[in-house]
Amino acid sequence: MNDAMAFPAIAGRAFIVAERPAGDGAGSRRSASSSGVCGCAGTALPRGVQGFTLIEMLVAVMIFAMLATAGVVLLRGGVEGQAAIGRHLDALADIQRGLATLDADLSQAAIRISRTQTGTFAPAFFGRAAQGSEPLMQFVRDGWSNPGTLRRASLQKIEYWWRDERIERIGYPAVDGAAPPEPAVLFDKVSALAVRYRDRQGAWRERWVPETPEQMPVAVEMILTRGTDAPLTLRFLVGTALGQPEGVEMPPAPGRGDNAN
């Protein structure tokens, strides 16, 4: 038999296969390509190399899109959660500052009759129900800090207002006859407010109208509602409740508030 045999041409191409000699053994086994003989026009892929089908590519793209979407959702949730925590902490800090200011003012209230800007006398303390046309409270406090060592008294006249859903504080530069400066906002978004005043007998009043100019309440209670939050109840001692008779039940410690149901 000849060393090589030719097959009929297919589509104009001839295939030549080298015939393996008899007794050549395993060492003589080699393909047509290794023996220098050409294969089928070089169009076939090497053995073991395969591509991806269209369905496999679509599945891979879909999985990648799902992972990317989940990552974006997780990242967005983390950013929104951090922003909500920041807003909550800011609101809590505002409440703490407001409590500290109210506590400092009311606990240091002094028995001091003052004059208004028009020269009329004002009692040591007067308080009204929650409304916007008149101040909620007006009194004189002691212990006005003076870090700049200015030539002024340590007494300061204080007013609290509730208007435009804000609780504002006005600190006058002088006790008698001074014009009110720009107010400072203690609480904003206050949609509802109720104020009560406690007398020496332990009764709560909606308005504080003193029988004498020097008469002052024992404590002040404020129930405020901010937006959709639960009502917040705040109670403060006035002038540290000096001169109160023994045996009268006192309200909670100044500045301590409980959420009302």
VENKARA-V253564 format. One record per residue. SS is DSSP state (A for helix, B for strand, O for the rest). PHI is phi in whole degrees, -180 to 180 (999 if undefined). D_CENTER is the distance of its C-alpha to the mean C-alpha in Angstrom with 1 decimal. Layout:
SS_PHI_D_CENTER + SS_PHI_D_CENTER
//
This chain:
O_999_93.4 + O_-67_92.1 + O_-64_89.2 + B_-139_87.0 + B_-128_87.2 + B_-99_85.9 + O_-96_84.2 + O_-62_84.6 + O_-70_82.4 + B_-116_79.4 + O_56_78.3 + O_84_80.3 + B_-118_78.9 + O_-107_81.0 + O_-114_79.8 + B_-122_81.6 + B_-117_81.0 + B_-72_82.6 + O_-88_84.7 + O_-79_84.3 + O_-66_87.6 + O_-70_89.0 + O_73_88.5 + O_-71_86.0 + O_78_83.6 + A_-68_79.9 + A_-69_80.0 + A_-92_81.3 + O_-78_78.5 + O_-154_76.5 + O_-79_75.0 + O_-65_76.3 + O_-71_73.7 + O_-74_74.5 + O_-91_78.2 + O_86_77.6 + O_-95_78.3 + O_-68_75.8 + O_-92_73.8 + O_-85_72.8 + O_63_72.0 + O_68_68.7 + O_-92_66.5 + O_-84_65.4 + O_-72_62.2 + O_-60_62.9 + O_-66_63.0 + O_90_59.6 + O_-102_57.5 + O_-133_55.7 + O_-98_53.0 + O_-98_50.1 + O_-82_50.7 + A_-64_48.6 + A_-64_47.1 + A_-63_46.0 + A_-64_44.4 + A_-65_42.6 + A_-63_41.3 + A_-64_40.0 + A_-64_38.2 + A_-66_36.6 + A_-64_35.4 + A_-62_33.9 + A_-65_32.1 + A_-65_30.7 + A_-65_29.4 + A_-65_27.9 + A_-64_26.2 + A_-63_24.8 + A_-64_23.5 + A_-65_21.8 + A_-64_20.1 + A_-64_18.9 + A_-64_17.6 + A_-65_15.8 + A_-62_14.2 + A_-65_13.1 + A_-66_11.6 + A_-66_9.8 + A_-64_8.6 + A_-64_7.5 + A_-66_5.7 + A_-65_3.9 + A_-64_3.8 + A_-62_3.2 + A_-65_1.8 + A_-65_3.1 + A_-66_5.1 + A_-64_6.0 + A_-64_7.0 + A_-65_8.7 + A_-64_10.4 + A_-63_11.6 + A_-64_13.1 + A_-64_14.7 + A_-66_16.2 + A_-63_17.5 + A_-63_19.0 + A_-63_20.7 + A_-68_22.2 + A_-62_23.5 + A_-63_24.9 + A_-64_26.6 + A_-70_28.1 + A_-71_29.5 + A_-69_30.6 + O_-109_32.7 + B_-62_34.1 + B_-117_37.8 + O_-81_40.8 + O_-146_41.6 + O_-80_42.9 + B_-117_41.8 + B_-118_42.9 + O_-80_41.1 + O_-66_41.5 + O_-87_44.6 + O_98_46.1 + O_-77_45.9 + B_-79_45.1 + B_-123_41.9 + O_-66_41.7 + O_-62_39.9 + B_-153_37.1 + B_-140_36.6 + B_-141_33.8 + O_-128_33.5 + O_-70_31.8 + O_-67_28.6 + O_-161_29.7 + O_-107_29.1 + O_-86_32.7 + O_-135_33.1 + O_-66_31.0 + O_-67_29.7 + B_-142_31.1 + B_-144_33.3 + B_-161_34.6 + B_-114_35.5 + B_-113_33.8 + O_-103_35.3 + O_76_34.0 + O_-66_32.7 + O_-67_31.9 + O_-137_34.0 + O_-66_33.0 + O_-88_35.2 + O_50_38.2 + O_-77_38.9 + O_-86_41.8 + O_-153_40.2 + O_-79_40.0 + O_-87_37.3 + O_-89_37.1 + B_-145_34.6 + B_-85_34.4 + B_-122_31.0 + B_-129_30.0 + B_-121_27.0 + B_-124_26.5 + B_-127_24.6 + B_-153_24.8 + O_54_22.9 + O_59_20.3 + B_-134_19.6 + B_-97_20.9 + B_-113_22.7 + B_-119_24.6 + B_-120_27.9 + B_-108_29.7 + O_-73_33.3 + O_-73_35.1 + O_-144_38.2 + O_-73_38.9 + B_-114_41.8 + O_72_42.1 + O_-86_39.1 + O_-81_37.3 + O_-72_33.6 + O_-83_31.3 + O_-67_28.0 + O_-76_25.5 + B_-108_22.2 + B_-87_19.2 + B_-93_17.9 + B_-133_15.9 + B_-118_15.2 + O_56_15.2 + B_-89_17.6 + B_-83_19.7 + B_-146_22.0 + B_-150_23.4 + B_-135_26.4 + B_-127_28.1 + B_-134_31.0 + B_-128_33.3 + B_-105_35.3 + O_-92_38.9 + O_-71_41.1 + O_-86_42.5 + O_90_39.1 + O_-91_38.9 + B_-96_35.8 + B_-120_36.4 + O_-77_34.5 + O_-131_36.0 + B_-109_37.2 + O_-116_40.7 + O_-70_42.5 + O_-75_46.2 + O_-127_46.7 + O_-61_44.8 + O_-89_44.0 + O_-73_42.6 + O_-132_38.9 + O_-74_36.7 + O_-85_35.8 + B_-150_32.2 + B_-127_29.6 + B_-117_27.3 + B_-126_24.4 + B_-118_22.8 + B_-119_19.9 + B_-124_17.9 + B_-114_14.8 + O_61_14.6 + O_-96_14.9 + O_-73_13.9 + O_-69_16.9 + O_-58_19.0 + B_-111_18.4 + B_-100_21.8 + B_-123_22.4 + B_-130_25.8 + B_-133_27.2 + B_-78_30.8 + O_-105_32.7 + A_58_34.7 + A_55_34.3 + A_56_36.6 + O_-71_39.8 + O_81_43.1 + O_-77_42.0 + O_-68_44.8 + O_-71_44.6 + O_90_43.8 + O_-85_41.2 + O_-68_38.1 + O_-98_35.1 + O_-72_31.5 + O_-60_28.8 + O_-57_27.9 + O_-61_26.5 + O_83_22.8 + B_-89_22.3 + B_-125_20.7 + B_-125_20.8 + B_-74_19.2 + O_-79_22.1 + O_-80_23.2
//
